[in-house]
Amino acid sequence: MENITKIWIGLLFLSLFAFLLGWLEVTTNFFIFILLVTTFIKGNLVIEYFMGLSEVRLKYRLIPTIWLGIVLFFIAIAYY
């Protein structure tokens, strides 16, 4: 199995996990933190592999990663 297929399956499982937490209406602070972390991981996987930035210099990969971190930080602030 190719690496990109494994990453895609991982993204599916992380998305399914987030969906199930929402479906079950689990809203404890711990699970909200877990959701934010898994969203950051999913975003980084998309940035690295599906946007094709894994083969460019670090400064070009950091721009969308930092943007994602800032957005998730503000979502966390708004939630808490």
HURA-V634782 format. One record per pair of residues at least 6 apart in sequence whose C-alpha atoms are under 6 Angstrom apart, sorted by sequence separation. I is the first residue (numbers start at 1). J is the second residue. If there is no record, write none. Layout:
i-><I,I>
j-><J,J>
This chain:
i-><48,53>
j-><54,61>
